[in-house]
């Protein structure tokens, strides 16, 4: 008798679980089961993705404690979700790092679609529209400077500049300060990589070391993931392109610009920050501020010219020449 009672109780509990999973959306029965299986299946896809994510900078969440506004918009999962909904992430009380539900909402949409793929207006006023990477561009873009560049500028913050991660701007060829008489070209990535970031950063994963949801293009041992590059119509053999040579050349330009800015007294050689404060503002011409901005712009991109080779070469050379005159 007791065994029958336990069986009945177990079946009742199972029924509650099924109803609870389907909620109020009317997904009971076969259709409800099909929806659940999209996530809770017996294959290892989700397991693999979770391990990839665990080896990502997103998971590390080194700055998710920056949960004040507007930092929370991009540094916290809760802030980003709220930012997409209302335009401001506010100050989440219990912030967490960027995870699955930051970018996806499977329990609402019943699929793994991204929360948004709407085009993003950058600080420069240009519109970034590259498919799925539009989601990334919501955070991986330059912030507007305060004060803006374009006239004599009095800088009062040691952290003045585009902030971290101006990737969308550089990939699309926007945002760098343009000196009079100069034009900046773009590499084929600007028009050829139509989906933007995922094309290279989420290329075929190798375990949890690179690609996929690690977003890494460099393994821990220094070897680089080039699966997204060695594709038809792009680089059939990336070594022939000599991307290491490109990165070395751009790094030299960034270092040369940095040296000029330190010698001019604009950048602190020890901290790498702008030598400015509210009590001791740094007063610059538009071109001087533009050269300072361009240094941080391409240094913070961290691709060393890979995202947009021609753009990086042209803007950095123009910046160096402006300070050398």
JOGILIN-V759765 format. One record per residue. PHI is phi in degrees with one decimal (* if undefined). Layout:
BEGIN
phi: (PHI | PHI)
END
This chain:
BEGIN
phi: (* | -62.2 | -63.8 | -64.6 | -62.5 | -64.0 | -63.5 | -61.6 | -63.4 | -65.1 | -65.5 | -64.0 | -63.6 | -62.5 | -62.1 | -62.8 | -62.6 | -63.2 | -64.7 | -61.9 | -68.9 | -79.3 | 60.1 | -95.7 | -89.2 | 68.4 | -104.1 | -66.8 | 81.8 | -60.0 | -65.4 | -64.6 | -62.0 | -61.6 | -63.7 | -64.0 | -65.7 | -55.8 | -103.3 | -98.5 | -98.8 | -87.7 | -78.4 | -101.5 | -58.5 | -65.0 | -61.6 | -62.4 | -62.2 | -64.9 | -69.0 | -61.5 | -59.6 | -61.7 | -100.7 | -105.3 | -66.9 | -56.5 | -69.1 | -57.2 | 53.7 | -59.8 | -123.2 | -70.7 | -77.0 | -79.4 | -100.3 | -92.5 | -81.1 | -94.7 | -58.3 | -61.6 | -53.5 | -121.1 | -88.4 | -130.1 | -64.9 | -63.6 | -65.9 | -66.8 | -61.1 | -69.5 | -60.7 | -64.1 | -79.7 | -127.6 | 94.9 | -147.3 | -80.1 | 63.9 | -133.2 | -57.7 | -73.4 | -124.2 | -71.9 | -134.6 | -72.3 | -68.3 | -131.5 | -54.8 | -79.3 | -68.1 | -101.3 | -121.1 | -138.0 | -64.1 | -76.0 | -93.9 | -89.8 | 59.5 | -160.3 | -101.0 | -60.1 | -72.5 | -61.2 | -156.3 | -135.5 | -72.3 | -56.8 | -120.9 | -85.4 | -81.3 | -60.2 | -72.9 | 97.0 | -71.8 | -102.8 | -92.8 | -143.5 | -133.0 | 56.0 | -64.0 | -73.8 | -59.3 | -59.6 | -61.8 | -64.5 | -59.7 | -116.5 | -86.8 | -145.5 | -74.4 | -85.9 | -68.5 | -79.3 | -135.8 | -76.6 | -73.5 | -89.9 | 143.7 | -155.8 | -48.2 | -118.8 | -109.1 | -92.6 | -119.2 | -123.3 | -70.0 | -109.5 | -62.7 | 137.6 | -77.5 | 69.6 | -87.0 | 81.2 | -83.0 | -65.8 | -63.8 | -62.9 | -69.2 | -59.9 | -89.2 | 75.4 | -137.6 | 102.6 | -69.0 | -70.8 | -107.1 | -80.7 | -57.2 | 88.8 | -113.9 | -130.5 | -113.3 | -85.9 | -130.8 | -86.8 | -66.4 | -61.4 | -61.1 | -104.9 | -81.8 | -92.0 | -70.9 | -99.7 | 64.7 | -48.5 | -60.1 | -55.2 | -103.3 | -77.3 | -117.7 | -61.3 | -39.0 | -71.7 | -114.1 | 56.7 | -113.3 | -95.4 | -157.7 | 70.6 | 53.4 | -86.3 | -74.9 | 64.1 | -82.1 | -111.9 | -130.0 | -75.2 | -60.5 | -87.7 | 96.1 | -67.0 | -111.1 | -83.2 | -121.4 | -60.6 | -75.8 | -92.2 | -81.3 | -124.7 | -58.9 | 88.2 | -116.6 | -101.7 | -68.3 | -144.9 | -61.5 | -62.2 | -64.8 | -74.8 | 58.4 | -66.7 | -64.0 | -64.7 | -61.1 | -63.0 | -62.4 | -67.0 | -66.9 | -61.5 | -62.8 | -64.2 | -63.2 | -66.3 | -64.4 | -65.6 | -60.5 | -59.7 | -64.2 | -69.9 | -67.3 | -62.7 | -78.8 | 86.0 | -89.4 | -124.6 | -77.9 | -68.7 | -88.1 | -88.7 | 79.5 | -92.5 | -67.1 | -85.0 | -151.5 | -156.5 | -63.8 | -85.0 | -140.4 | -66.6 | -101.0 | -98.8 | -129.7 | -74.7 | -59.8 | -69.4 | -63.7 | -65.6 | -64.5 | -65.9 | -62.9 | -61.3 | -62.4 | -60.1 | -66.3 | -57.5 | -86.2 | -66.9 | -71.5 | -64.2 | 67.6 | -87.6 | 52.3 | 92.4 | -66.3 | -62.1 | -159.6 | -59.1 | -62.0 | -62.5 | -64.3 | -59.3 | -66.1 | -68.7 | -69.9 | -62.4 | -64.6 | -64.9 | -63.4 | -64.4 | -66.2 | -85.3 | -91.2 | -67.4)
END
